[in-house]
Amino acid sequence: MLAMWGLLIVIIFMVLIMTKRTTPFTALVLSPIVIALFAGFANDIGDFALTGVKGVASTVVMLMFAILFFGLMLTAGLFDPLIHFILRVVKGDPLKVLVGTAILASAVSVDGDGSTTTMIVCSAMIPVYKRLNMKMMDLAVIIILANSIMNLLPWGGPTARIIAALKVDEGDLLRRILPGMLIAIVWVIVVSIIRGLSERKRLGIIELSDEEINSFRAVGAITKDDQEALKRPKLIWINLALTVIVMVYLIFGGMWIIPDIPSAIIFEVAFAIALLINYRKLSDQREIIEEHGANVMHVITMVLAAGIFMGILNESGMSEAMGQWLGSAVPASWGNHWALVTALASVPGTFALSNDAFYLGVLPILAQTGTQYGFTPMEIGVASTTGQAFHLLSPLVGFIYLLLHLTGVDMGTWQRKSAKWAIGTFVIFLISIATFGGVRL
């Protein structure tokens, strides 16, 4: 019964946002509360929701200071040379812009953090897309396709959880999934070419003069005069060094001689240092915070709403019940194809559940069942990575609200368009684990 209530929450939420009956925020908050009332949890809803909000608190802090840090760097002009370089290379060609987006998003996603990827790629590419009148939907889709692949690196969320849940070797796991990741990146570039040819046909190639390129800036809501006053071209190398240090800590924290520092604290300290270096006047600091605070508020309210959604699902036992149902719903006659069953189950599993719930709760059940049919935990673990092709389309992933806010695209439409191309990623993952990963499907 609990599994039914949990599935009902997810279905109602998806219907509400796909049909645009409510905003994602409203659907995230109210759909679990209403169903929890009918399910008999009226007295516990407050505690469940608060537990969920506490669970996303560190994510909220990280996103808040990441947005402020990269927003400051955007205002200070750190990304202006990159934008000028991109404009010179692409020469007003939408095809080159989209291919460049795919390459940049894939490279930046190495850090395994979606919010960082979103901030950097959007900061560099949104001004270019606006100047060429290109579709922001393509930018949002390409970013998520690339990040969903690179998120499988060992320091990313899903792989780390597989290693912890099944006690498998991380090096062996990476070697089995890496070929599929590389081929999938090529697929993302192919998608960018397909969309780029379509945009080139629609817009043509826009000729940009050297003067126009040199005068181009990554503009925000700050007025042009104020923005120029807040530029810090003389500090660009210092700002770049600080940004590189932040990226190194995010990627390699806890390795070698680098101390392990939570990403939320890294961004908080980095923002404080960036403020001190770039803007000594309190009035300038206040303007920076007020300017980028609007982005902060929009994103963190969505993440806090997702916290309520997951809090009620998890604390009520609905999430666990859905996991057990998912693990037992497959007929035993499919045992010889249990790795394929796991791969298929990982699609709805990682979409409707958090990575923690699926990989720490459901995956051990699937792996234990798989041993009865001759599958090793490694094979089941590798098979479970394929669902990540769709995981980042889940409303339970916090940073997607930052991506949707910056690009201004509709969530339901973005999910449908992204899912269409993510099917290709999923198929590539399946073929790769069978060909290179030693998994019997």
C-alpha positions as CSV (number, residue, x, y, z in Angstrom):
1,M,0.0,0.0,0.0
2,L,2.8,2.4,0.8
3,A,4.4,1.7,-2.5
4,M,1.1,2.7,-4.2
5,W,0.9,6.0,-2.3
6,G,4.5,6.8,-3.2
7,L,3.9,6.0,-6.9
8,L,0.8,8.1,-6.8
9,I,2.8,11.1,-5.5
10,V,5.3,10.8,-8.3
11,I,2.6,10.4,-10.9
12,I,0.6,13.4,-9.7
13,F,3.7,15.5,-9.6
14,M,4.7,14.6,-13.1
15,V,1.2,15.1,-14.5
16,L,1.0,18.6,-12.9
17,I,4.2,19.8,-14.3
18,M,3.9,18.1,-17.7
19,T,0.4,19.7,-18.2
20,K,1.6,23.0,-16.7
21,R,-1.3,23.0,-14.2
22,T,1.0,24.3,-11.5
23,T,4.6,25.4,-11.0
24,P,7.2,22.8,-10.1
25,F,7.5,24.4,-6.6
26,T,3.7,24.1,-5.9
27,A,3.7,20.5,-7.2
28,L,6.7,19.5,-5.2
29,V,5.3,20.9,-1.9
30,L,1.6,20.0,-2.2
31,S,1.4,16.7,-4.0
32,P,3.2,14.7,-1.2
33,I,1.4,16.6,1.5
34,V,-2.1,15.9,0.0
35,I,-1.3,12.2,-0.5
36,A,0.3,11.8,2.9
37,L,-3.0,13.2,4.4
38,F,-5.0,10.5,2.6
39,A,-2.4,7.8,3.6
40,G,-2.9,8.5,7.3
41,F,0.2,10.5,8.1
42,A,-1.5,13.8,9.1
43,N,0.2,14.0,12.5
44,D,3.7,13.3,11.0
45,I,3.8,15.4,7.9
46,G,5.6,18.3,9.6
47,D,8.3,16.1,11.0
48,F,8.8,14.2,7.7
49,A,9.0,17.5,5.8
50,L,11.5,19.0,8.2
51,T,13.7,16.0,8.1
52,G,13.7,16.3,4.3
53,V,14.6,20.0,4.4
54,K,17.5,19.2,6.8
55,G,18.7,16.6,4.4
56,V,19.1,19.2,1.6
57,A,20.5,21.9,3.8
58,S,24.1,21.3,2.7
59,T,23.0,21.4,-0.9
60,V,21.2,24.6,-0.4
61,V,24.3,26.2,1.1
62,M,26.5,24.9,-1.6
63,L,24.2,26.2,-4.4
64,M,23.7,29.6,-2.7
65,F,27.4,30.4,-2.5
66,A,28.2,28.7,-5.8
67,I,25.7,31.0,-7.5
68,L,27.1,34.1,-5.7
69,F,30.7,33.1,-6.4
70,F,30.3,32.5,-10.1
71,G,27.9,35.5,-10.4
72,L,30.6,37.7,-8.9
73,M,33.1,36.4,-11.4
74,L,30.7,37.0,-14.2
75,T,30.2,40.6,-13.1
76,A,33.9,41.1,-12.6
77,G,34.5,40.1,-16.2
78,L,36.3,36.8,-15.7
79,F,34.3,35.1,-18.5
80,D,34.5,38.0,-21.0
81,P,37.7,36.8,-22.7
82,L,36.3,33.3,-23.0
83,I,33.1,34.8,-24.6
84,H,35.2,36.8,-27.0
85,F,37.2,33.8,-27.9
86,I,34.1,31.7,-28.5
87,L,32.6,34.4,-30.7
88,R,35.8,34.6,-32.8
89,V,35.9,30.8,-33.2
90,V,32.3,30.2,-34.0
91,K,32.1,33.3,-36.3
92,G,28.3,33.5,-35.8
93,D,27.7,29.9,-36.8
94,P,25.1,28.2,-34.6
95,L,26.5,24.7,-35.5
96,K,29.9,25.6,-34.0
97,V,28.2,27.2,-31.0
98,L,26.3,24.0,-30.1
99,V,29.4,21.7,-30.7
100,G,31.4,24.1,-28.5
101,T,28.7,23.8,-25.9
102,A,28.9,20.0,-25.9
103,I,32.7,20.0,-25.6
104,L,32.7,22.7,-22.9
105,A,30.0,21.0,-20.8
106,S,31.7,17.6,-21.0
107,A,35.1,19.1,-20.0
108,V,33.7,21.1,-17.0
109,S,31.6,18.2,-15.9
110,V,34.7,16.3,-14.9
111,D,34.3,17.8,-11.4
112,G,31.2,15.7,-11.0
113,D,29.2,18.7,-9.7
114,G,26.2,19.7,-11.8
115,S,25.8,23.2,-10.2
116,T,29.4,24.1,-11.1
117,T,29.0,22.9,-14.6
118,T,25.8,24.8,-15.0
119,M,27.2,28.1,-13.7
120,I,30.4,27.9,-15.8
121,V,28.8,26.8,-19.1
122,C,25.8,29.1,-18.8
123,S,28.0,32.1,-17.8
124,A,30.1,31.6,-21.0
125,M,27.4,30.5,-23.4
126,I,24.2,32.3,-22.6
127,P,25.4,35.7,-23.9
128,V,26.5,34.0,-27.1
129,Y,23.1,32.2,-27.5
130,K,21.3,35.5,-26.9
131,R,23.4,37.4,-29.4
132,L,22.8,34.8,-32.1
133,N,19.1,34.4,-31.1
134,M,19.6,30.7,-30.6
135,K,17.2,28.5,-28.5
136,M,18.0,28.3,-24.8
137,M,16.4,24.8,-24.8
138,D,19.3,23.4,-26.8
139,L,21.7,24.8,-24.2
140,A,19.8,23.3,-21.3
141,V,19.5,19.9,-23.1
142,I,23.2,19.7,-24.1
143,I,24.4,20.6,-20.6
144,I,22.3,17.9,-18.9
145,L,23.2,15.2,-21.5
146,A,26.9,15.8,-21.0
147,N,26.7,16.1,-17.2
148,S,24.6,12.8,-16.9
149,I,27.6,11.0,-18.5
150,M,30.4,12.6,-16.6
151,N,28.6,12.2,-13.3
152,L,29.5,8.5,-13.5
153,L,33.1,9.3,-12.6
154,P,34.2,7.6,-9.3
155,W,33.9,10.9,-7.3
156,G,30.3,11.4,-8.7
157,G,27.3,10.5,-6.7
158,P,26.0,7.2,-8.3
159,T,29.3,5.5,-8.7
160,A,30.4,6.2,-5.1
161,R,27.1,4.8,-3.8
162,I,27.5,1.6,-5.9
163,I,31.0,1.1,-4.5
164,A,29.7,1.6,-1.0
165,A,26.6,-0.6,-1.4
166,L,28.2,-3.6,-3.2
167,K,31.8,-3.3,-2.0
168,V,33.2,-3.5,-5.5
169,D,36.5,-2.1,-6.7
170,E,36.2,1.4,-8.0
171,G,39.0,1.0,-10.6
172,D,37.5,-2.1,-12.0
173,L,34.0,-0.5,-12.1
174,L,35.4,2.6,-13.9
175,R,37.2,0.4,-16.5
176,R,34.0,-1.4,-17.3
177,I,31.9,1.8,-17.8
178,L,34.5,4.2,-19.2
179,P,34.2,3.0,-22.9
180,G,30.4,3.6,-22.8
181,M,31.0,7.1,-21.3
182,L,33.4,8.0,-24.1
183,I,31.1,6.8,-26.8
184,A,28.2,8.6,-25.1
185,I,30.2,11.9,-25.2
186,V,30.6,11.4,-28.9
187,W,26.8,10.9,-29.0
188,V,26.3,14.2,-27.3
189,I,28.5,15.9,-29.9
190,V,26.4,14.2,-32.6
191,V,23.2,15.6,-31.0
192,S,24.8,19.0,-30.9
193,I,25.6,18.7,-34.6
194,I,22.0,17.7,-35.4
195,R,20.6,20.6,-33.5
196,G,23.3,22.9,-34.8
197,L,22.4,22.1,-38.5
198,S,18.8,22.9,-37.6
199,E,19.6,26.2,-36.0
200,R,22.0,27.1,-38.9
201,K,19.1,26.5,-41.3
202,R,16.8,28.6,-39.2
203,L,19.1,31.5,-38.4
204,G,21.9,31.3,-41.0
205,I,25.4,32.4,-40.1
206,I,25.6,35.9,-38.5
207,E,28.6,38.0,-39.4
208,L,30.2,39.6,-36.3
209,S,32.6,42.5,-36.6
210,D,35.8,42.6,-34.5
211,E,34.4,45.8,-32.8
212,E,31.2,44.0,-31.9
213,I,33.0,41.0,-30.5
214,N,35.4,43.2,-28.5
215,S,32.6,45.2,-27.0
216,F,30.5,42.2,-26.1
217,R,30.0,41.5,-22.4
218,A,28.3,38.9,-20.3
219,V,25.4,41.1,-19.2
220,G,23.1,40.4,-16.3
221,A,20.4,42.5,-14.6
222,I,22.8,45.2,-13.6
223,T,22.5,48.2,-15.9
224,K,25.2,48.6,-18.5
225,D,26.9,51.6,-16.8
226,D,26.9,49.9,-13.4
227,Q,28.2,46.8,-14.9
228,E,31.2,48.5,-16.5
229,A,32.0,50.1,-13.2
230,L,32.0,46.7,-11.5
231,K,34.3,45.1,-14.1
232,R,37.8,44.2,-12.8
233,P,39.9,43.5,-15.9
234,K,43.2,44.1,-13.9
235,L,42.2,41.3,-11.5
236,I,41.4,38.7,-14.2
237,W,44.4,36.6,-13.5
238,I,43.9,36.7,-9.7
239,N,40.2,35.8,-10.2
240,L,41.2,33.0,-12.6
241,A,43.7,31.6,-10.1
242,L,41.0,31.6,-7.4
243,T,38.5,29.9,-9.6
244,V,41.1,27.2,-10.6
245,I,41.9,26.6,-6.9
246,V,38.2,26.2,-6.2
247,M,37.9,23.7,-9.0
248,V,40.9,21.7,-7.8
249,Y,39.5,21.5,-4.4
250,L,36.1,20.3,-5.7
251,I,37.7,17.6,-7.9
252,F,40.6,16.5,-5.8
253,G,39.5,17.3,-2.3
254,G,40.6,14.6,0.2
255,M,43.3,13.3,-2.2
256,W,47.1,13.6,-1.9
257,I,48.0,16.5,0.4
258,I,44.7,18.4,-0.2
259,P,42.5,18.4,2.8
260,D,38.9,17.2,2.4
261,I,36.6,20.3,2.6
262,P,32.8,20.2,2.0
263,S,31.9,21.9,-1.3
264,A,29.5,24.2,0.5
265,I,32.4,25.6,2.7
266,I,34.7,25.8,-0.4
267,F,32.3,28.1,-2.2
268,E,31.4,30.1,1.0
269,V,35.1,30.8,1.7
270,A,35.8,31.5,-2.0
271,F,33.0,34.0,-2.2
272,A,34.2,35.8,0.8
273,I,37.8,36.0,-0.6
274,A,36.4,37.1,-4.0
275,L,34.4,39.9,-2.4
276,L,37.4,41.1,-0.5
277,I,39.7,41.1,-3.6
278,N,37.3,42.6,-6.1
279,Y,35.0,44.9,-4.1
280,R,36.4,46.8,-1.1
281,K,33.5,49.2,-0.9
282,L,30.5,48.0,1.1
283,S,28.1,49.5,-1.4
284,D,29.7,47.4,-4.2
285,Q,29.5,44.3,-2.1
286,R,25.9,44.9,-1.4
287,E,25.1,45.5,-5.1
288,I,26.8,42.2,-6.0
289,I,24.8,40.3,-3.4
290,E,21.5,41.9,-4.3
291,E,22.1,41.4,-8.0
292,H,22.8,37.6,-7.8
293,G,20.6,37.0,-4.7
294,A,17.6,36.8,-7.0
295,N,19.0,33.8,-8.7
296,V,19.9,32.3,-5.3
297,M,16.3,32.7,-3.9
298,H,14.7,31.1,-6.9
299,V,17.0,28.0,-6.9
300,I,17.1,27.3,-3.1
301,T,13.3,27.6,-2.8
302,M,13.0,24.8,-5.4
303,V,15.6,22.7,-3.6
304,L,13.9,23.2,-0.3
305,A,10.6,22.1,-1.9
306,A,12.4,19.0,-3.2
307,G,13.5,18.4,0.3
308,I,9.9,18.3,1.5
309,F,9.0,16.0,-1.4
310,M,11.8,13.5,-0.5
311,G,11.3,13.9,3.2
312,I,7.7,12.7,3.1
313,L,8.6,9.9,0.6
314,N,11.5,8.6,2.7
315,E,10.3,9.1,6.3
316,S,6.9,7.7,5.6
317,G,8.4,4.5,4.3
318,M,7.0,5.0,0.8
319,S,10.4,5.3,-0.8
320,E,11.6,2.0,0.8
321,A,8.3,0.3,-0.2
322,M,8.7,1.4,-3.8
323,G,12.2,0.1,-3.8
324,Q,11.1,-3.3,-2.5
325,W,8.3,-3.4,-4.9
326,L,10.7,-2.6,-7.8
327,G,13.0,-5.3,-6.7
328,S,10.3,-8.0,-6.4
329,A,8.1,-7.0,-9.4
330,V,10.2,-8.8,-12.0
331,P,9.2,-12.4,-12.7
332,A,11.8,-15.0,-11.7
333,S,11.6,-16.4,-15.2
334,W,13.6,-13.4,-16.3
335,G,16.5,-14.5,-14.2
336,N,18.9,-15.2,-17.1
337,H,18.6,-11.6,-18.1
338,W,18.8,-10.1,-14.6
339,A,21.5,-7.6,-15.6
340,L,19.1,-6.3,-18.2
341,V,16.3,-6.2,-15.7
342,T,18.5,-4.2,-13.4
343,A,19.4,-1.8,-16.2
344,L,15.8,-1.2,-17.1
345,A,14.8,-0.9,-13.4
346,S,17.5,1.7,-12.9
347,V,15.6,4.1,-15.2
348,P,12.5,4.6,-13.2
349,G,14.4,3.8,-10.0
350,T,16.9,6.6,-10.3
351,F,14.2,9.0,-11.6
352,A,11.5,8.5,-9.0
353,L,14.0,7.8,-6.1
354,S,17.1,9.6,-5.0
355,N,20.5,8.1,-5.7
356,D,20.7,7.2,-2.1
357,A,17.3,5.4,-2.0
358,F,18.0,3.4,-5.2
359,Y,21.7,2.5,-4.9
360,L,21.8,2.0,-1.2
361,G,18.3,0.5,-0.8
362,V,17.2,-1.2,-4.0
363,L,20.5,-2.1,-5.7
364,P,21.6,-4.5,-2.9
365,I,18.3,-6.4,-3.3
366,L,18.8,-6.6,-7.1
367,A,22.4,-7.8,-6.6
368,Q,21.4,-10.4,-4.0
369,T,18.8,-11.8,-6.3
370,G,21.2,-11.7,-9.2
371,T,23.7,-14.0,-7.5
372,Q,21.0,-16.7,-7.6
373,Y,21.2,-16.5,-11.4
374,G,25.0,-16.4,-11.6
375,F,25.5,-12.7,-11.8
376,T,28.3,-11.1,-9.7
377,P,27.7,-7.9,-7.7
378,M,30.1,-6.1,-10.1
379,E,27.9,-7.0,-13.1
380,I,24.8,-5.8,-11.4
381,G,26.5,-2.7,-10.3
382,V,27.7,-1.9,-13.8
383,A,24.2,-2.6,-15.2
384,S,22.7,-0.1,-12.7
385,T,24.8,2.8,-14.0
386,T,22.8,2.8,-17.3
387,G,19.8,4.5,-15.7
388,Q,21.9,7.6,-15.1
389,A,21.1,8.6,-18.7
390,F,17.8,9.8,-17.3
391,H,18.5,10.5,-13.6
392,L,19.3,14.2,-14.0
393,L,15.9,14.8,-15.5
394,S,14.4,13.9,-12.1
395,P,12.7,16.8,-10.1
396,L,14.6,15.5,-7.1
397,V,18.0,16.7,-8.5
398,G,18.6,20.1,-7.0
399,F,20.8,21.8,-9.5
400,I,18.4,21.4,-12.5
401,Y,16.4,24.3,-11.0
402,L,19.4,26.5,-11.4
403,L,19.8,25.3,-15.0
404,L,16.1,25.9,-15.8
405,H,16.2,29.3,-14.1
406,L,19.3,30.5,-16.0
407,T,18.1,29.3,-19.3
408,G,14.4,30.2,-18.7
409,V,13.0,27.0,-20.2
410,D,9.9,25.1,-19.1
411,M,10.6,22.1,-16.9
412,G,8.1,19.7,-18.6
413,T,9.1,20.6,-22.1
414,W,12.8,20.3,-21.2
415,Q,12.3,16.9,-19.7
416,R,10.6,15.6,-22.8
417,K,13.2,17.0,-25.2
418,S,16.1,15.8,-23.1
419,A,14.6,12.3,-22.7
420,K,14.3,11.9,-26.4
421,W,18.1,12.2,-26.8
422,A,18.8,10.5,-23.5
423,I,17.4,7.3,-25.0
424,G,20.4,7.2,-27.3
425,T,22.7,7.6,-24.2
426,F,20.9,4.7,-22.5
427,V,21.2,2.4,-25.6
428,I,24.9,3.2,-25.8
429,F,25.4,2.4,-22.2
430,L,23.6,-1.0,-22.6
431,I,25.6,-2.0,-25.7
432,S,28.9,-0.9,-24.1
433,I,28.5,-2.8,-20.8
434,A,27.7,-5.9,-22.9
435,T,30.6,-5.4,-25.2
436,F,33.3,-3.9,-23.0
437,G,31.9,-4.3,-19.4
438,G,31.7,-8.1,-19.4
439,V,28.0,-8.0,-18.4
440,R,25.7,-10.7,-19.7
441,L,22.4,-9.2,-20.8
